[in-house]
Amino acid sequence: AFNIGPSVAQPKIYGYSVSGIKEDEKISQGETRKVFISTRVPYTTDEQVLLDNLQYRLYVTQGTTQIDVIPWSTVNMSFTQNYFLLDSSWMIPNEYYLDIKATSNQQVDTYRKAIKFQIVNQL
């Protein structure tokens, strides 16, 4: 079996969804959440894939400036899901944004503002 010519794999682009935190949810300071990132094959609704090169970033905005709260960090991968733990005990009350980034065959796919949520003071 011979291979003539380049055998370069094409980058794969996926669809992402976040669960564990709802859009515009108000989270009390001090809570710990397990945030799941589902990665779906394009043009399907239920065919999910686990990725080992998935990253997330958490930031706040001040005007047009983005200030990293958690810089790009690796998402954990178990046998059935991609997830990370979000500990809000050290976070100040503010509005936060989550970005997701996946790398496939040296192509970086960034999903900006995947979700927005707020940290509020404990009541």
N, C-alpha and C positions, 0 to 999 in steps of 0.2 A: 504494500500500500504506500504509494507515493503521493505527496502533496505538492503540486506545482503552483506557484504564485503565493501571494500573501494570504495568511489565514488569520485575519484580524476580526475579532468578534465585535459586533455592533453594540453601542451603549444601549442600556435598557432604561426606559423612562416609566415611572410608576405613578399611580394616583395615591394620595395620602389622606388619611383621616385620623383625627385625634379624639380619644375618649378618656374619661376620667376627670376632665374639666370641660364644662360647657362654655359656649361662646358668651361673653359678657357676664360670666358668673362672678359673684362676690364671695371670696374665700376669706375666712377669718384668719388673722395672723396667728401662726402657731400650728396650723394643720399640716399634715403630711399626706400627699396624694400620690397614688400610683397612676401615672399617665401612660396610656397605651397608644402606640402609633401603628395603625394598620396600613399595610402597603399592598395595594391591589394591582393586578395586571391590567394594563389598559384595555378598554372596551369590554370589561367584565364587571360584574357586581359582587361576586362572591369568591373569586379565585385570589386568595391572598398568598403573599410571599414573605418569608423572613429574610431580612437583610443584615449582613454583618458590618456594613460600612455606612450605617445610618447615624447622623448626628443631629443635635438640637442646640438651639441658642435661645436665651431669654434676655429680653432687653426692655428698656423704657425709652420714651421719647421726650425730648425737651425742644420744642419748636421743630426744626428739621433735623436735629441731631439725634442719633441713636446711641444710647449708652448701654453697653453690655452689663448685665447683671450676672449672667452665667455665660461665659464665652462658649464657642463651639465645643461640645462635649459628646462623647460616644453614648449612644443609646444601648441599653442592655438588651441581650437577646437570649430568650429561654427556648425551650423546645417548641413552644406554641405561639410565642408573641414577642414583639419588640416593645420595651417599656423603659421608663426611668422614674425615679422617685423625686418628687418635688417637696422640699421641706420649706414651709413659708415662715418658720419661726424667726429667721433673721432678716426677712424682707420687710421693707417699710411700706406703709399704705400708699399705693400708687396703681396706675394702669400698666399692665405688662403684656408684651407680645411674644409669641413663640414662633421661631422659624425652624424649618426642617431641611436638612441637606443630605443627599445621597450621592455617592460616587460610583460610577459604573464605567469600566474601561477608560479611565482617565477623563471622563466627562462628568462634570459636577452639575447636579440638578437641585436647585434651591427653591423651596416652597415658602414664600414670604408671608408673614402674618397669618400663619395657619390657624391661630386662635388668639383671642384677646380676652383677658380676664383682669379682675381687680383684687387687690389685697386690701382688706379693711381691718380696722382695729378690733380686738376681741371685745365682745359685749359682756 
